[in-house]
Amino acid sequence: MTSASLQPASGPARRTVVAAAGAAGLAAALTACGGSDDSSSGSVDSSGSSGTAQGDQGSGSTPSSGGGGAAAGGALASTADIPEGGGKVFADQKVVVTQPAAGEFKAFSATCTHQGCAVKSIADGVINCPCHNSNFSITDGSVKSGPAKKPLPEMKITVDGDSIKLA
């Protein structure tokens, strides 16, 4: 009889555990879809790796509301830092700078228009968002594939000599 009285008590406990596990999984999935401050600071090069000059820019600057971390007159990057046919993501400033053709530099928001994730890499002429695999053109920010429907908003930059600054 003791085992029979324990049986009903173990049923609800298992349901509670399963429900809690499901809620934790849902919370993790929703967190991945939201915008983030990004655990990596600095930039990611067009290969998606940490790159050679990653720590050279973006470190020490803090994001400001409205203008980005390098808006205080500091250079965002050198033109030599942006590979032709590729680009670089500057996570701290929430901007991605591309060079679609030699000497032509473009900048776009690094926040995916699908659900606000941060884009992470540039490869094969597209800016990639890892959350749901949206891809955007390095030339104009237009959607190449994925669930995103709107292009990445263009951001103003100025190129003065070999220095790229947020405008």
DOBADO-220877 format. One record per atom (N, C-alpha, C, CB): residue in one letter; atom name; x, y, z. Coordinates in Angstrom, 1 decimal, padded with zeros to 4 digits. Each point is the difference from the previous one (the first is absolute). Glycine has a CB too. Layout:
<recs>
A;CA;X;Y;Z
...
</recs>
This chain:
<recs>
M;N;000.8;-001.2;000.0
M;CA;-000.8;001.2;000.0
M;C;000.8;001.3;000.0
M;CB;-001.7;-001.3;001.2
T;N;002.9;001.2;-000.6
T;CA;000.8;001.2;000.0
T;C;000.5;000.4;-001.4
T;CB;000.7;-000.7;002.3
S;N;-000.5;-000.3;-003.1
S;CA;000.5;000.3;-001.3
S;C;-001.2;000.6;-000.8
S;CB;001.7;-001.9;000.0
A;N;-002.9;001.5;000.3
A;CA;-001.2;000.6;-000.7
A;C;-000.2;001.4;000.4
A;CB;-001.0;-002.3;-000.1
S;N;001.3;002.6;001.4
S;CA;-000.2;001.4;000.4
S;C;001.1;000.9;-000.5
S;CB;-001.2;-000.8;002.0
L;N;002.4;000.2;-002.3
L;CA;001.1;000.8;-000.6
L;C;-000.2;000.2;-001.4
L;CB;001.5;-000.9;001.7
Q;N;-002.2;000.1;-002.4
Q;CA;-000.2;000.1;-001.5
Q;C;-000.6;001.3;-000.4
Q;CB;-000.2;-002.5;-000.1
P;N;-001.0;002.9;000.7
P;CA;-000.6;001.2;-000.4
P;C;000.9;001.2;000.3
P;CB;-002.2;-001.0;000.3
A;N;003.0;001.0;000.7
A;CA;000.8;001.1;000.4
A;C;001.1;000.2;-001.1
A;CB;-000.5;-000.3;002.5
S;N;001.0;-000.8;-003.0
S;CA;001.1;000.1;-001.0
S;C;-000.5;000.5;-001.4
S;CB;001.2;-001.8;001.2
G;N;-002.4;001.6;-001.5
G;CA;-000.6;000.5;-001.3
G;C;000.1;001.5;-000.1
G;CB;-001.6;-002.0;000.0
P;N;001.0;002.7;000.9
P;CA;000.0;001.5;-000.1
P;C;001.4;000.5;000.1
P;CB;-002.2;000.1;001.0
A;N;003.1;-000.7;-000.3
A;CA;001.4;000.5;000.1
A;C;000.7;-000.1;-001.3
A;CB;000.1;-000.7;002.4
R;N;-000.4;-000.4;-003.1
R;CA;000.6;-000.1;-001.4
R;C;-000.5;001.0;-000.9
R;CB;000.3;-002.4;000.4
R;N;-001.6;002.6;-000.4
R;CA;-000.6;001.1;-000.8
R;C;000.5;001.3;000.3
R;CB;-002.1;-001.3;-000.1
T;N;002.4;001.6;001.3
T;CA;000.5;001.3;000.5
T;C;001.5;000.1;-000.6
T;CB;-001.4;000.0;002.1
V;N;002.1;-001.0;-002.0
V;CA;001.4;000.0;-000.5
V;C;000.0;000.2;-001.5
V;CB;000.7;-001.5;001.8
V;N;-001.6;000.8;-002.5
V;CA;000.0;000.1;-001.5
V;C;-000.5;001.4;-000.4
V;CB;-000.5;-002.5;-000.2
A;N;-000.5;003.0;000.9
A;CA;-000.4;001.4;-000.3
A;C;001.1;001.0;000.3
A;CB;-002.4;-000.7;000.6
A;N;003.1;000.5;000.4
A;CA;001.1;001.0;000.3
A;C;001.1;-000.1;-001.0
A;CB;-000.5;-000.2;002.4
A;N;000.8;-001.0;-002.8
A;CA;001.0;-000.2;-001.1
A;C;-000.4;000.7;-001.3
A;CB;000.7;-002.2;001.1
G;N;-002.0;002.0;-001.4
G;CA;-000.6;000.6;-001.2
G;C;000.1;001.5;000.1
G;CB;-001.5;-002.0;-000.4
A;N;001.2;002.6;001.5
A;CA;000.0;001.4;000.2
A;C;001.4;000.5;-000.1
A;CB;-002.0;-000.1;001.5
A;N;003.0;-000.6;-001.0
A;CA;001.4;000.4;-000.1
A;C;000.5;000.0;-001.4
A;CB;000.4;-000.9;002.3
G;N;-000.8;-000.1;-003.1
G;CA;000.3;-000.1;-001.4
G;C;-000.6;001.1;-000.8
G;CB;000.2;-002.5;000.2
L;N;-001.4;002.8;000.1
L;CA;-000.7;001.2;-000.7
L;C;000.7;001.3;000.3
L;CB;-002.2;-001.3;000.1
A;N;002.6;001.5;001.2
A;CA;000.7;001.2;000.4
A;C;001.3;000.1;-000.8
A;CB;-001.1;-000.1;002.3
A;N;001.8;-001.0;-002.4
A;CA;001.3;000.0;-000.7
A;C;-000.2;000.4;-001.5
A;CB;000.9;-001.7;001.6
A;N;-002.0;001.1;-002.2
A;CA;-000.2;000.3;-001.4
A;C;-000.4;001.4;-000.2
A;CB;-000.8;-002.4;-000.3
L;N;000.0;003.0;001.2
L;CA;-000.4;001.4;-000.2
L;C;001.1;000.9;000.2
L;CB;-002.3;-000.6;000.8
T;N;003.2;000.3;000.1
T;CA;001.2;000.8;000.3
T;C;000.9;000.0;-001.3
T;CB;-000.1;-000.6;002.5
A;N;000.2;-000.5;-003.2
A;CA;000.8;000.0;-001.2
A;C;-000.6;000.8;-001.1
A;CB;000.8;-002.3;000.6
C;N;-002.1;002.5;-000.6
C;CA;-000.6;000.8;-001.0
C;C;000.0;001.5;000.2
C;CB;-001.4;-001.9;-000.4
G;N;001.7;002.3;001.7
G;CA;000.0;001.4;000.3
G;C;001.3;000.7;-000.3
G;CB;-001.7;-000.5;001.8
G;N;001.7;001.8;-001.8
G;CA;001.3;000.7;-000.2
G;C;000.9;-000.2;001.2
G;CB;-001.1;001.7;-001.4
S;N;002.3;-001.5;001.3
S;CA;000.9;-000.3;001.1
S;C;001.1;001.1;000.0
S;CB;-000.5;-002.5;-000.1
D;N;001.2;002.6;001.2
D;CA;001.1;000.8;000.1
D;C;001.3;-000.7;-000.6
D;CB;-001.0;001.2;002.0
D;N;000.8;-002.4;-002.4
D;CA;001.0;-000.8;-000.6
D;C;001.1;-000.4;001.0
D;CB;-000.5;001.1;-002.2
S;N;000.8;-002.3;002.3
S;CA;001.1;-000.4;000.9
S;C;001.4;000.2;-000.5
S;CB;-001.6;-001.7;000.8
S;N;001.7;001.9;-002.1
S;CA;001.3;000.4;-000.5
S;C;000.0;001.5;-000.4
S;CB;000.3;-002.4;-000.9
S;N;000.8;003.0;001.4
S;CA;000.1;001.4;-000.4
S;C;001.0;000.2;-001.1
S;CB;-000.6;000.7;002.4
G;N;000.6;000.4;-003.0
G;CA;000.9;000.2;-001.1
G;C;-000.7;-000.3;-001.3
G;CB;002.0;-000.5;001.5
S;N;-001.3;-000.2;-002.4
S;CA;-000.5;-000.3;-001.3
S;C;000.3;-001.4;-000.4
S;CB;000.3;002.4;-000.6
V;N;-001.0;-002.8;-000.4
V;CA;000.2;-001.3;-000.6
V;C;000.4;000.2;-001.5
V;CB;-001.6;-001.2;001.6
D;N;002.6;000.6;-002.1
D;CA;000.4;000.2;-001.4
D;C;-000.9;-000.8;-000.9
D;CB;002.4;000.5;000.7
S;N;-002.2;-000.3;-002.0
S;CA;-000.8;-000.6;-001.0
S;C;000.0;-001.5;000.0
S;CB;000.3;002.0;-001.4
S;N;000.7;-002.6;002.0
S;CA;000.1;-001.5;000.0
S;C;-000.8;-000.5;001.2
S;CB;002.2;000.1;-001.1
G;N;-002.6;000.8;002.0
G;CA;-000.8;-000.5;001.2
G;C;000.9;-000.3;001.1
G;CB;-001.7;-000.8;-001.5
S;N;003.0;000.8;001.3
S;CA;000.9;-000.3;001.1
S;C;000.4;001.3;000.7
S;CB;000.9;-002.0;-001.2
S;N;-000.1;001.9;002.2
S;CA;000.4;001.2;000.8
S;C;000.9;000.9;-000.8
S;CB;-000.3;-001.3;002.1
G;N;000.9;000.9;-003.1
G;CA;000.8;000.9;-000.9
G;C;001.2;000.5;000.7
G;CB;-002.1;000.6;-001.1
T;N;002.9;000.1;000.2
T;CA;001.3;000.5;000.5
T;C;-000.1;001.3;000.7
T;CB;001.1;-001.2;-001.8
A;N;-001.9;002.2;001.4
A;CA;000.0;001.3;000.6
A;C;-001.3;000.2;000.9
A;CB;001.3;000.9;-002.0
Q;N;-001.8;-002.0;002.5
Q;CA;-001.3;000.1;000.7
Q;C;000.1;000.9;001.2
Q;CB;-000.5;-002.3;-000.8
G;N;001.5;002.2;001.6
G;CA;000.0;000.8;001.2
G;C;000.5;001.4;-000.2
G;CB;000.4;-002.0;001.2
D;N;000.0;002.4;-002.5
D;CA;000.5;001.3;-000.3
D;C;-001.1;001.1;000.1
D;CB;001.8;-001.1;-001.4
Q;N;-003.0;000.8;001.0
Q;CA;-001.0;001.0;000.0
Q;C;-001.2;-000.5;000.9
Q;CB;000.7;000.8;-002.3
G;N;-001.4;000.2;002.8
G;CA;-001.2;-000.3;000.8
G;C;000.3;-000.2;001.5
G;CB;-000.9;-001.1;-002.0
S;N;002.1;000.7;002.3
S;CA;000.3;-000.2;001.4
S;C;000.2;001.3;000.8
S;CB;001.1;-002.2;-000.6
G;N;-001.7;002.3;001.7
G;CA;000.1;001.2;000.8
G;C;-001.1;001.0;-000.3
G;CB;002.4;-000.3;000.0
S;N;-003.2;000.1;-001.1
S;CA;-001.1;000.9;-000.2
S;C;-001.2;-000.6;000.5
S;CB;001.1;000.9;-002.1
T;N;-002.0;000.0;002.5
T;CA;-001.3;-000.5;000.6
T;C;-001.1;000.4;-000.9
T;CB;000.9;000.0;002.3
P;N;-001.9;-000.8;-002.6
P;CA;-001.1;000.4;-000.8
P;C;-000.7;001.2;000.6
P;CB;-000.3;-002.4;-000.8
S;N;-000.1;003.3;000.0
S;CA;-000.8;001.1;000.5
S;C;-001.4;000.0;-000.7
S;CB;002.1;001.4;000.3
S;N;-003.0;-000.8;000.3
S;CA;-001.4;-000.1;-000.5
S;C;000.0;000.9;-001.3
S;CB;-001.0;-000.4;002.3
G;N;000.6;-000.3;-003.3
G;CA;-000.3;000.7;-001.3
G;C;001.2;000.0;-000.9
G;CB;-001.5;001.4;001.2
G;N;002.7;-001.2;-000.9
G;CA;001.1;000.2;-000.9
G;C;001.0;-001.1;-000.1
G;CB;-000.3;002.3;000.3
G;N;000.3;-003.3;000.6
G;CA;001.1;-001.0;-000.1
G;C;001.2;000.4;000.8
G;CB;-000.9;-000.7;-002.2
G;N;001.7;-000.2;002.5
G;CA;001.1;000.2;000.9
G;C;001.2;000.8;-000.6
G;CB;-000.6;-002.1;001.0
A;N;000.7;002.2;-002.4
A;CA;001.1;000.7;-000.6
A;C;-000.5;001.4;-000.4
A;CB;001.1;-002.2;-000.7
A;N;-002.2;002.6;001.0
A;CA;-000.6;001.3;-000.4
A;C;000.7;001.2;000.6
A;CB;-002.1;-001.1;-000.4
A;N;003.0;000.9;001.4
A;CA;000.6;001.1;000.6
A;C;001.3;000.4;-000.7
A;CB;-000.9;-000.8;002.1
G;N;000.9;000.6;-003.5
G;CA;001.1;000.5;-000.8
G;C;001.1;-001.0;-000.2
G;CB;-000.5;002.2;000.9
G;N;000.4;-003.4;-000.2
G;CA;001.0;-001.0;-000.2
G;C;-000.2;-000.8;-001.3
G;CB;000.3;-000.1;002.5
A;N;000.7;-000.5;-003.0
A;CA;-000.1;-000.8;-001.2
A;C;-000.7;-001.3;000.3
A;CB;002.0;001.1;-001.0
L;N;-002.9;-001.6;000.2
L;CA;-000.6;-001.3;000.2
L;C;001.0;-001.0;-000.5
L;CB;-002.3;000.9;-000.3
A;N;002.9;-000.7;-000.8
A;CA;001.0;-000.9;-000.6
A;C;000.8;000.7;-001.0
A;CB;-001.6;-001.9;000.3
S;N;002.6;001.1;-000.8
S;CA;000.9;000.5;-001.1
S;C;-000.6;-000.7;-001.2
S;CB;002.1;000.3;001.4
T;N;-001.9;000.4;-002.6
T;CA;-000.5;-000.7;-001.2
T;C;000.7;-001.3;-000.3
T;CB;-000.5;002.3;-000.9
A;N;001.7;-002.5;001.4
A;CA;000.7;-001.2;-000.1
A;C;-000.6;-001.2;000.8
A;CB;002.1;001.3;-000.5
D;N;-002.9;-000.9;001.5
D;CA;-000.7;-001.0;000.9
D;C;-001.2;-000.7;-000.7
D;CB;000.8;001.3;002.0
I;N;-001.3;-000.7;-003.1
I;CA;-001.2;-000.4;-000.6
I;C;000.4;-000.7;-001.3
I;CB;-001.4;001.8;001.0
P;N;001.2;-003.1;-001.1
P;CA;000.4;-000.8;-001.2
P;C;-000.9;000.3;-001.2
P;CB;001.0;-001.8;001.5
E;N;-000.4;001.9;-002.7
E;CA;-000.8;000.2;-001.2
E;C;-000.8;-001.2;-000.2
E;CB;001.8;001.5;-001.0
G;N;-003.1;-001.3;000.7
G;CA;-001.0;-001.1;-000.2
G;C;-000.5;-000.5;001.3
G;CB;001.2;-000.5;-002.1
G;N;-000.8;001.1;003.2
G;CA;-000.4;-000.5;001.3
G;C;-000.3;001.1;000.9
G;CB;001.3;-002.0;-000.3
G;N;-001.0;001.9;001.6
G;CA;-000.3;001.0;001.0
G;C;000.4;-000.4;001.4
G;CB;-001.9;000.8;-001.5
K;N;001.4;000.0;002.4
K;CA;000.4;-000.2;001.4
K;C;-001.2;000.4;000.9
K;CB;002.5;000.3;-000.5
V;N;-002.8;-001.1;001.5
V;CA;-001.1;000.4;000.9
V;C;000.7;000.6;001.2
V;CB;-001.5;-001.9;-000.7
F;N;001.0;003.1;001.1
F;CA;000.4;000.7;001.2
F;C;-001.1;-000.1;001.1
F;CB;001.5;001.6;-001.4
A;N;-001.4;-002.6;002.2
A;CA;-001.1;-000.3;000.9
A;C;-000.3;001.1;001.0
A;CB;000.6;-002.4;-000.2
D;N;000.5;003.0;000.7
D;CA;-000.2;001.1;001.0
D;C;-000.8;001.2;-000.5
D;CB;002.1;-000.8;001.0
Q;N;-001.9;001.1;-002.3
Q;CA;-000.7;001.1;-000.6
Q;C;-001.2;-000.4;-000.8
Q;CB;002.2;001.1;-000.2
K;N;-002.5;-002.4;000.2
K;CA;-001.2;-000.6;-000.7
K;C;000.0;000.5;-001.4
K;CB;-001.2;000.0;002.1
V;N;002.3;-000.2;-002.8
V;CA;000.1;000.4;-001.4
V;C;000.9;-001.0;-000.7
V;CB;-000.3;002.4;000.5
V;N;000.0;-002.6;-001.8
V;CA;000.8;-000.9;-000.9
V;C;000.4;000.9;-001.2
V;CB;-001.2;-002.2;000.7
V;N;002.5;002.2;-000.9
V;CA;000.6;000.7;-001.1
V;C;000.5;-000.9;-001.1
V;CB;000.7;001.8;001.6
T;N;-001.1;-001.6;-002.8
T;CA;000.3;-000.8;-001.1
T;C;000.8;000.7;-001.1
T;CB;-002.0;-001.4;000.5
Q;N;002.7;000.7;-001.4
Q;CA;000.7;000.6;-001.1
Q;C;-000.4;-000.9;-001.2
Q;CB;001.9;000.9;001.4
P;N;-003.1;-000.6;-002.1
P;CA;-000.5;-000.8;-001.1
P;C;001.0;000.0;-001.2
P;CB;-002.4;000.4;000.8
A;N;003.0;000.7;-001.0
A;CA;000.9;000.2;-001.1
A;C;001.2;000.8;000.5
A;CB;-001.8;-000.1;-001.8
A;N;002.9;000.0;001.1
A;CA;001.2;000.7;000.5
A;C;-000.2;001.5;000.2
A;CB;001.4;-001.7;-001.2
G;N;-001.2;002.2;002.4
G;CA;-000.1;001.4;000.4
G;C;-001.5;000.4;000.3
G;CB;002.0;000.4;-001.4
E;N;-002.9;-001.3;001.3
E;CA;-001.4;000.3;000.3
E;C;-000.4;-000.5;001.3
E;CB;-000.6;000.0;-002.5
F;N;000.3;000.8;003.5
F;CA;-000.3;-000.4;001.3
F;C;-001.5;000.3;000.4
F;CB;002.4;000.3;000.7
K;N;-003.0;-001.3;-000.1
K;CA;-001.4;000.2;000.4
K;C;-000.1;-000.4;001.4
K;CB;-000.9;-000.5;-002.3
A;N;-000.2;001.0;003.0
A;CA;-000.2;-000.4;001.4
A;C;-001.5;-000.3;000.2
A;CB;002.0;001.4;000.8
F;N;-002.3;-002.4;000.0
F;CA;-001.4;-000.4;000.3
F;C;-000.1;-000.3;001.5
F;CB;-000.3;-000.9;-002.4
S;N;-000.9;001.0;002.9
S;CA;-000.3;-000.4;001.3
S;C;000.4;-001.5;000.2
S;CB;-001.9;001.7;000.2
A;N;002.5;-002.0;000.9
A;CA;000.3;-001.4;000.2
A;C;-001.1;-000.8;000.8
A;CB;002.4;000.7;000.0
T;N;-003.6;-000.1;000.0
T;CA;-001.1;-000.6;000.7
T;C;-000.9;-000.6;-001.1
T;CB;000.1;001.6;002.0
C;N;-000.3;-002.9;-002.0
C;CA;-000.9;-000.7;-001.0
C;C;-001.4;000.6;000.1
C;CB;001.4;-002.1;000.1
T;N;-002.0;002.3;-001.3
T;CA;-001.4;000.5;000.0
T;C;-001.0;-001.1;000.2
T;CB;000.8;001.8;-001.6
H;N;-000.4;-003.0;001.8
H;CA;-001.0;-001.1;000.2
H;C;-000.5;000.1;001.5
H;CB;001.1;-001.4;-001.8
Q;N;-000.2;001.2;002.7
Q;CA;-000.4;000.0;001.4
Q;C;001.1;000.7;000.9
Q;CB;-001.3;-002.1;-000.4
G;N;002.1;002.9;-000.2
G;CA;000.9;000.8;000.9
G;C;001.3;-000.7;000.4
G;CB;-002.0;001.1;000.7
C;N;002.4;-002.2;-001.2
C;CA;001.3;-000.6;000.3
C;C;001.1;000.8;-000.6
C;CB;-001.1;-002.3;000.1
A;N;002.3;002.1;000.4
A;CA;001.2;000.7;-000.6
A;C;000.5;-000.9;-001.1
A;CB;000.5;001.1;002.2
V;N;-000.2;-000.4;-003.3
V;CA;000.7;-000.8;-001.1
V;C;001.4;-000.3;000.5
V;CB;-001.4;001.1;-001.9
K;N;002.0;-002.1;001.4
K;CA;001.2;-000.5;000.5
K;C;001.2;-000.1;-001.0
K;CB;-001.3;-001.2;001.7
S;N;001.0;001.0;-003.0
S;CA;001.1;-000.2;-000.9
S;C;-000.4;000.4;-001.4
S;CB;000.8;-001.9;001.4
I;N;000.2;002.0;-002.3
I;CA;-000.1;000.3;-001.4
I;C;000.7;-001.1;-000.7
I;CB;-000.2;002.5;000.4
A;N;-000.5;-003.1;-001.4
A;CA;000.7;-001.0;-000.8
A;C;-000.7;-000.1;-001.4
A;CB;000.7;-001.3;002.1
D;N;000.0;001.1;-003.1
D;CA;-000.5;-000.1;-001.4
D;C;-000.9;001.1;-000.4
D;CB;000.2;-002.4;000.3
G;N;000.1;003.6;000.1
G;CA;-000.8;001.2;-000.4
G;C;-001.2;000.2;000.8
G;CB;000.9;-000.3;-002.2
V;N;-001.1;-000.4;003.3
V;CA;-001.2;000.2;000.8
V;C;000.3;000.2;001.5
V;CB;-001.3;-001.4;-001.7
I;N;000.5;002.2;002.3
I;CA;000.0;000.2;001.5
I;C;-000.9;-001.1;000.6
I;CB;000.5;002.6;-000.2
N;N;000.0;-003.3;001.2
N;CA;-000.7;-001.2;000.5
N;C;-000.5;000.3;001.4
N;CB;001.4;-001.5;-001.4
C;N;-002.7;001.1;001.7
C;CA;-000.6;000.0;001.3
C;C;-000.1;-001.4;000.4
C;CB;-001.3;002.2;-000.4
P;N;002.0;-002.6;001.5
P;CA;000.0;-001.4;000.4
P;C;-001.3;-000.5;000.7
P;CB;002.4;000.3;000.3
C;N;-003.2;000.6;000.2
C;CA;-001.2;-000.4;000.7
C;C;-001.0;-000.8;-000.8
C;CB;000.3;002.0;001.4
H;N;-000.7;-001.5;-002.6
H;CA;-000.9;-000.7;-000.9
H;C;000.4;-000.1;-001.4
H;CB;-001.8;000.8;001.5
N;N;003.1;-000.5;-001.7
N;CA;000.6;-000.2;-001.3
N;C;-000.4;001.0;-001.1
N;CB;000.2;-002.3;000.5
S;N;-000.5;003.6;-000.1
S;CA;-000.3;001.0;-000.9
S;C;001.3;000.5;-000.6
S;CB;-002.1;000.7;001.2
N;N;002.1;-000.4;-002.5
N;CA;001.3;000.5;-000.7
N;C;-000.4;001.3;-000.7
N;CB;000.9;-002.4;-000.2
F;N;000.1;003.3;000.2
F;CA;-000.2;001.3;-000.6
F;C;001.1;000.4;-000.9
F;CB;-001.3;000.7;002.0
S;N;001.1;000.0;-003.0
S;CA;001.0;000.4;-001.0
S;C;001.0;001.0;000.6
S;CB;-001.7;-000.3;-001.8
I;N;003.0;000.1;001.5
I;CA;001.0;001.0;000.5
I;C;-000.1;001.3;-000.8
I;CB;001.5;-001.9;000.7
T;N;-002.2;001.9;-001.9
T;CA;000.0;001.2;-000.8
T;C;-001.1;001.0;000.4
T;CB;000.8;-001.4;-001.8
D;N;-002.0;000.9;002.2
D;CA;-001.1;000.9;000.3
D;C;-000.8;-000.5;001.2
D;CB;-000.1;000.6;-002.3
G;N;000.5;-001.6;003.0
G;CA;-000.7;-000.5;001.2
G;C;-001.3;-000.7;-000.3
G;CB;001.0;001.9;001.2
S;N;-001.3;-002.2;-002.5
S;CA;-001.3;-000.7;-000.3
S;C;000.1;-001.4;000.4
S;CB;-000.3;001.5;-001.9
V;N;-000.9;-002.1;002.2
V;CA;-000.2;-001.4;000.4
V;C;000.4;-000.9;-001.1
V;CB;-001.8;000.6;001.6
K;N;002.7;-001.5;-001.4
K;CA;000.4;-001.0;-001.0
K;C;-000.7;-001.3;000.3
K;CB;002.2;001.1;-000.3
S;N;-002.4;-001.5;001.6
S;CA;-000.7;-001.2;000.3
S;C;-000.4;000.1;001.5
S;CB;001.2;-001.4;-001.8
G;N;-002.1;000.5;002.2
G;CA;-000.4;-000.1;001.4
G;C;-001.3;000.5;000.3
G;CB;002.4;000.1;000.5
P;N;-002.8;-000.1;000.8
P;CA;-001.3;000.5;000.4
P;C;-000.1;001.5;000.0
P;CB;-000.2;-002.0;001.3
A;N;001.3;002.7;-001.3
A;CA;000.0;001.5;000.0
A;C;-000.7;000.5;-001.3
A;CB;002.1;000.2;001.4
K;N;-002.9;000.8;-001.2
K;CA;-000.8;000.6;-001.2
K;C;000.5;001.4;-000.3
K;CB;-002.0;-001.3;000.6
K;N;002.7;002.0;000.3
K;CA;000.4;001.3;-000.2
K;C;001.6;000.1;-000.1
K;CB;-002.1;000.9;001.2
P;N;002.6;000.0;-002.0
P;CA;001.5;000.1;000.0
P;C;000.6;000.6;001.2
P;CB;-000.2;000.2;-002.4
L;N;001.5;-000.4;002.6
L;CA;000.7;000.6;001.1
L;C;000.0;001.5;-000.3
L;CB;001.4;-002.0;000.5
P;N;-001.7;002.9;000.5
P;CA;000.0;001.4;-000.2
P;C;001.4;000.5;-000.3
P;CB;-002.0;000.3;001.5
E;N;002.2;000.6;-002.5
E;CA;001.3;000.5;-000.2
E;C;000.4;001.0;001.0
E;CB;-000.3;-000.3;-002.5
M;N;001.5;000.4;002.9
M;CA;000.5;000.9;001.0
M;C;001.0;001.0;-000.7
M;CB;-000.3;-001.7;001.9
K;N;000.4;002.9;-001.5
K;CA;000.9;001.0;-000.6
K;C;001.5;-000.2;000.6
K;CB;-002.0;001.6;-000.3
I;N;002.9;-001.7;-000.7
I;CA;001.4;000.0;000.4
I;C;000.7;001.0;-000.9
I;CB;-000.1;-002.4;000.7
T;N;001.3;002.9;-000.2
T;CA;000.8;000.8;-000.8
T;C;001.4;-000.7;-000.1
T;CB;-001.2;002.2;000.7
V;N;001.8;-002.1;-001.9
V;CA;001.3;-000.5;-000.3
V;C;000.9;001.2;-000.2
V;CB;-000.9;-002.2;-001.0
D;N;001.9;002.3;001.9
D;CA;000.9;001.2;-000.1
D;C;001.4;-000.7;-000.1
D;CB;-001.5;001.7;001.3
G;N;002.1;-001.7;-002.5
G;CA;001.3;-000.6;-000.1
G;C;-000.2;-001.5;000.1
G;CB;001.3;002.0;000.9
D;N;-000.6;-002.6;000.1
D;CA;-000.2;-001.4;000.3
D;C;-000.8;-000.3;001.3
D;CB;002.1;-000.4;-001.2
S;N;-002.8;001.4;001.6
S;CA;-000.8;-000.1;001.3
S;C;-001.5;000.0;-000.3
S;CB;001.8;001.2;001.2
I;N;-002.5;-002.1;-000.6
I;CA;-001.4;-000.1;-000.2
I;C;-000.6;000.4;001.4
I;CB;000.1;-001.9;-001.8
K;N;-001.1;002.8;001.7
K;CA;-000.6;000.5;001.3
K;C;-001.6;-000.1;-000.2
K;CB;002.0;001.5;000.5
L;N;-002.7;-001.7;000.6
L;CA;-001.4;000.2;-000.1
L;C;-000.3;001.4;-000.1
L;CB;-000.4;-002.1;001.4
A;N;-000.6;002.5;-002.2
A;CA;-000.3;001.4;-000.2
A;C;-001.1;000.4;001.0
A;CB;000.6;-000.2;-002.5
</recs>
